[in-house]
Amino acid sequence: MLSLDEIERVPSRISELSPFDAQEVLARIAALIPPLNARVVAAIRPVREDRIISVKEAAALCNKTSGWVYEHSELLVRDRNGRTQGCSYVKVQQFIQGKL
């Protein structure tokens, strides 16, 4: 199988991959997106205290859909009546880093 370095140097070599190998490379790259994104965000805006972010923002940070975020209630912040107010930024970062 081609390495990511080889693919990056000559993207046209992707056509040399079997569909199975292409799927495997894509899955490996996709798995790296959330932790890389968390690293970039942490460098731009260090977490001093928690804040509420929208479900849409949390989904983008986790590289998931909004529906997925709603299914993972540990990320959500609710008011006394049970209505979703958004997501905990700190909990989203912990999830991305594999700590939640």
C-alpha positions in Angstrom: 0.0 0.0 0.0 1.2 3.5 -0.7 2.2 5.7 2.3 0.5 9.0 3.0 3.8 10.7 2.2 3.8 9.1 -1.3 0.2 10.1 -1.9 0.8 13.6 -0.8 3.9 14.0 -3.1 2.0 12.6 -6.1 -1.8 12.6 -5.6 -2.4 11.0 -9.0 -1.0 7.7 -7.5 -4.3 7.3 -5.6 -5.5 5.5 -8.7 -3.0 2.8 -7.9 -4.8 1.9 -4.7 -7.4 -0.9 -4.7 -10.9 0.3 -3.5 -10.2 -1.6 -0.2 -6.8 0.1 0.3 -8.3 3.5 -0.6 -11.0 2.9 2.0 -8.4 2.0 4.6 -6.3 5.1 3.9 -9.4 7.3 4.1 -10.5 5.8 7.4 -7.0 6.3 8.9 -7.0 10.0 7.7 -10.5 10.5 9.1 -9.6 9.2 12.5 -6.8 11.8 12.7 -9.1 14.8 12.0 -10.7 15.2 15.5 -7.4 15.1 17.5 -5.6 17.3 15.0 -8.5 19.8 15.1 -8.5 19.8 18.9 -4.7 20.5 18.8 -5.2 23.5 16.5 -8.2 24.9 18.5 -6.3 24.5 21.8 -3.4 26.5 20.3 -5.6 29.2 19.1 -7.9 29.5 22.1 -6.5 27.9 25.3 -9.3 26.8 27.6 -9.4 28.9 30.7 -12.9 28.0 31.8 -15.8 26.1 30.3 -18.3 27.8 28.0 -21.4 26.7 26.1 -21.0 26.2 22.4 -23.7 25.3 19.9 -24.5 21.7 19.0 -23.4 22.7 15.4 -20.0 23.9 16.6 -19.6 20.8 18.7 -20.4 18.6 15.7 -17.9 20.4 13.6 -15.1 20.0 16.3 -15.9 16.3 16.6 -16.2 15.8 12.8 -19.7 14.4 13.4 -23.3 15.3 12.7 -25.5 17.3 15.0 -27.6 14.2 15.5 -24.6 12.3 16.7 -23.9 15.1 19.3 -27.5 14.8 20.6 -27.1 11.1 21.0 -24.0 11.7 23.2 -25.8 13.5 26.1 -22.6 13.7 28.1 -21.6 16.6 25.9 -24.9 18.5 26.3 -25.7 21.3 28.7 -29.4 21.4 29.7 -31.4 23.9 31.7 -33.6 23.0 34.7 -36.5 22.1 32.4 -34.3 19.7 30.4 -34.0 21.8 27.3 -30.7 21.7 25.5 -28.7 24.9 25.8 -25.7 23.7 23.9 -22.6 21.7 24.6 -19.8 22.1 27.1 -16.6 23.2 25.3 -14.4 21.5 27.8 -16.3 18.2 27.5 -16.1 18.3 23.7 -12.3 18.8 24.0 -12.1 16.0 26.5 -14.1 13.7 24.1 -11.8 14.6 21.2 -8.7 13.9 23.2 -10.2 10.5 24.3 -10.6 11.6 27.9 -14.4 11.4 28.1 
